[in-house]
């Protein structure tokens, strides 16, 4: 007749491991959800950065043109257009 093992230590360790694994998966899901919500705004932020870069480029071009025309104007005159 086989001996009955009343030691529940192994079963408790397995149950604790399974619970820890579940907690890890839950925590990972929470992290992924937070990252996904942050990435939701990323394309809009890129578009905004592109628009800001375009505006800065235009302002720089306008400033260069203004300096060019100011240099072409006769001395002592105010160039407005």
Rosetta silent file (secondary structure, phi, psi, omega in degrees, C-alpha in Angstrom):
SEQUENCE: XXXXXXXXXXXXXXXXXXXXXXXXXXXXXXXXXXXXXXXXXXXXXXXXXXXXXXXXXXXXXXXXXXXXXXXXXXXXXXXXX
SCORE:     score description
SCORE:     0.000 S_00000001
   1 L     0.000  129.537 -179.081    0.000    0.000    0.000 S_00000001
   2 L   -69.421  149.708  179.259    1.465    3.379   -0.998 S_00000001
   3 L   -77.500  143.759  178.421    2.199    5.879    1.712 S_00000001
   4 L   -91.861  127.045 -179.440   -0.029    8.946    1.903 S_00000001
   5 L   -94.719  112.078  179.942    1.868   12.209    1.789 S_00000001
   6 L   -91.915    3.084 -179.454    0.215   14.753    4.062 S_00000001
   7 L   -76.329  115.870 -178.382    2.811   17.429    3.307 S_00000001
   8 L   -97.383    6.319 -177.422    0.966   20.313    1.636 S_00000001
   9 H   -58.859  -43.869 -179.864    4.100   22.447    1.271 S_00000001
  10 H   -63.544  -42.078  179.368    4.518   21.640   -2.431 S_00000001
  11 H   -66.062  -39.151  178.232    0.879   22.418   -3.176 S_00000001
  12 H   -64.930  -40.297  178.050    1.126   25.695   -1.275 S_00000001
  13 H   -63.480  -42.137  178.533    4.241   26.648   -3.214 S_00000001
  14 H   -64.499  -42.897  179.280    2.511   25.891   -6.511 S_00000001
  15 H   -63.783  -41.585  178.803   -0.566   27.883   -5.473 S_00000001
  16 H   -65.166  -40.358  178.351    1.615   30.802   -4.361 S_00000001
  17 H   -63.112  -43.955  179.559    3.550   30.654   -7.645 S_00000001
  18 H   -63.114  -41.827  178.483    0.326   30.657   -9.660 S_00000001
  19 H   -65.123  -42.517  176.988   -0.997   33.616   -7.661 S_00000001
  20 H   -62.041  -39.538  178.279    2.269   35.514   -8.122 S_00000001
  21 H   -64.338  -42.539  176.662    2.128   34.782  -11.842 S_00000001
  22 H   -61.486  -43.798  178.242   -1.447   36.086  -12.016 S_00000001
  23 H   -61.644  -41.150  178.601   -0.422   39.248  -10.151 S_00000001
  24 H   -61.668  -45.261  179.461    2.500   39.728  -12.530 S_00000001
  25 H   -63.380  -43.441  178.334    0.221   39.393  -15.570 S_00000001
  26 H   -61.042  -44.851  179.387   -2.301   41.816  -14.049 S_00000001
  27 H   -63.783  -39.483  178.211    0.439   44.357  -13.292 S_00000001
  28 H   -64.630  -39.919  177.573    1.828   43.980  -16.809 S_00000001
  29 H   -62.681  -39.701  178.575   -1.641   44.567  -18.266 S_00000001
  30 H   -63.957  -42.734  178.898   -1.983   47.756  -16.214 S_00000001
  31 H   -63.334  -44.695  179.476    1.401   48.978  -17.467 S_00000001
  32 H   -62.296  -39.213  178.829    0.476   48.191  -21.077 S_00000001
  33 H   -63.179  -40.909  178.976   -2.822   50.050  -20.705 S_00000001
  34 H   -65.564  -41.586  178.991   -0.986   53.113  -19.383 S_00000001
  35 H   -65.187  -42.535  178.900    1.526   52.977  -22.232 S_00000001
  36 H   -60.982  -40.602  179.859   -1.266   52.593  -24.786 S_00000001
  37 H   -67.818  -33.855  175.738   -3.068   55.635  -23.397 S_00000001
  38 H   -68.799  -40.722 -178.578    0.165   57.642  -23.612 S_00000001
  39 H   -71.261  -18.455  178.250    0.810   56.486  -27.174 S_00000001
  40 H   -58.511  -36.891 -177.481   -2.726   57.505  -28.158 S_00000001
  41 L   -86.718  -10.964 -173.980   -1.592   61.140  -28.113 S_00000001
  42 H   -58.420  -47.999  179.115    1.753   60.497  -29.811 S_00000001
  43 H   -59.852  -37.967  178.017    0.591   60.994  -33.442 S_00000001
  44 H   -66.420  -37.688  177.837   -1.088   64.268  -32.490 S_00000001
  45 H   -66.324  -39.112  176.824    2.067   65.432  -30.744 S_00000001
  46 H   -63.089  -43.323  179.044    4.112   64.595  -33.848 S_00000001
  47 H   -62.451  -41.852  178.452    1.693   66.543  -36.038 S_00000001
  48 H   -64.037  -40.449  178.258    1.877   69.509  -33.663 S_00000001
  49 H   -64.580  -39.147  177.661    5.680   69.375  -33.697 S_00000001
  50 H   -63.615  -43.379  178.819    5.663   69.328  -37.518 S_00000001
  51 H   -62.376  -42.741  179.014    3.361   72.361  -37.618 S_00000001
  52 H   -63.193  -40.065  178.168    5.582   74.217  -35.152 S_00000001
  53 H   -64.759  -42.140  177.336    8.637   73.365  -37.260 S_00000001
  54 H   -61.391  -43.865  178.790    6.882   74.603  -40.420 S_00000001
  55 H   -63.360  -41.793  178.971    5.925   77.861  -38.702 S_00000001
  56 H   -63.547  -39.395  177.951    9.465   78.374  -37.436 S_00000001
  57 H   -63.959  -44.546  178.309   10.814   77.784  -40.952 S_00000001
  58 H   -61.844  -44.106  179.018    8.363   80.306  -42.428 S_00000001
  59 H   -61.409  -40.107  178.678    9.220   82.898  -39.789 S_00000001
  60 H   -64.313  -42.754  178.197   12.906   82.420  -40.489 S_00000001
  61 H   -63.210  -43.903  179.487   12.314   82.837  -44.241 S_00000001
  62 H   -63.170  -40.114  179.243   10.213   85.972  -43.668 S_00000001
  63 H   -64.223  -41.071  177.929   12.863   87.418  -41.370 S_00000001
  64 H   -63.785  -42.569  178.006   15.539   86.795  -44.005 S_00000001
  65 H   -63.634  -41.945  179.703   13.379   88.442  -46.672 S_00000001
  66 H   -62.154  -41.954  178.249   12.691   91.421  -44.416 S_00000001
  67 H   -65.741  -39.203  178.993   16.417   91.849  -43.779 S_00000001
  68 H   -62.288  -49.701 -179.278   17.137   91.538  -47.496 S_00000001
  69 H   -66.505  -34.721  177.893   14.558   94.174  -48.451 S_00000001
  70 H   -65.319  -36.594  178.814   15.662   96.429  -45.608 S_00000001
  71 H   -69.777  -28.221 -179.276   19.219   96.245  -46.911 S_00000001
  72 H   -80.758  -20.475 -177.101   17.978   97.173  -50.421 S_00000001
  73 L   -70.955  148.746  177.172   16.031  100.221  -49.213 S_00000001
  74 L   -60.834  149.530 -178.372   17.679  103.615  -49.451 S_00000001
  75 L   -60.521  137.228  177.268   19.395  104.762  -46.304 S_00000001
  76 L    84.516    2.145  178.001   17.174  106.617  -43.841 S_00000001
  77 L  -106.000  152.661  178.039   13.876  105.249  -45.187 S_00000001
  78 L  -100.682  121.998 -177.295   11.497  102.974  -43.387 S_00000001
  79 L   -93.936  113.055  176.472   10.491   99.978  -45.464 S_00000001
  80 L  -130.265  139.169  176.525    6.916   98.888  -44.798 S_00000001
  81 L  -150.970    0.000    0.000    4.737   96.758  -46.963 S_00000001
